[in-house]
C-alpha cells in the first residue's frame, strides 16, 4: 500500500508526498522533481536510519540549487560551454554553472511537477519537455518508475522524443549511510579499470 500526503503548492498546483513501505524500508517520494525525500532503513537492532539527505518542507526544494534527491535532465552533468553539435547543427544551452551547462539548465527536470500513476508497489512519475526547452531539440516525453521490492528501491527510466536529442537522465540523491553527521569517514570502492580526468570546471578532458 502506498500512502499519499499533502506537501504544499508550487506554480498554483498541489504537490504531494508518496510513502512506500515494507518490513525493512520506508521510502518517501514527491511529485515535485520526482524527488527521493527519505529512505528509512530498519536495522536488526531496532534502530531506524534515514540514509539520504533531504528537506522537511517544499519551499526548501523550490529554493535550493543542490538537486537533492531529484531527477535531473535532459542531461545529468555538465556540457562544455553550453554547446553541442548534432546532425550537423549546433545548439546553444543556458549556462548555469559558470561557463558550462549543468543538469538541464536554468529550470531543469528537478523543478517540474510530475503526473503520478500508482501501480501496485510502484509509482510512475511522468513529464514532458517541449522542443527548444533550455535549448534542447525535440519534444521529449519521459517517466521514472520507482519500485520498492524486498530490500531494494529500483528506478527505471523511459523516454520518447520526436527528434534526435542528448539524454542522460539520473537521480541526484545524496547518501549518508550513517544517517547523521558527515560522510567523511565513508569509504567507497569503484570496480573500474579506468576513470575520466576532468579540468578545473569538471569537464572531462
PyMOL commands that set and color helices and strands:
alter all, ss='L'
color gray80, all
select helices_A, chain A and resi 58-63+80-82+109-111+133-135
alter helices_A, ss='H'
color red, helices_A
select strands_A, chain A and resi 2-10+13-21+25-30+35-42+48-50+71-72+78-79+83-86+89-92+101-102+115-119+122-129+140-149+152-161+170-171
alter strands_A, ss='S'
color yellow, strands_A
deselect
rebuild
show_as cartoon
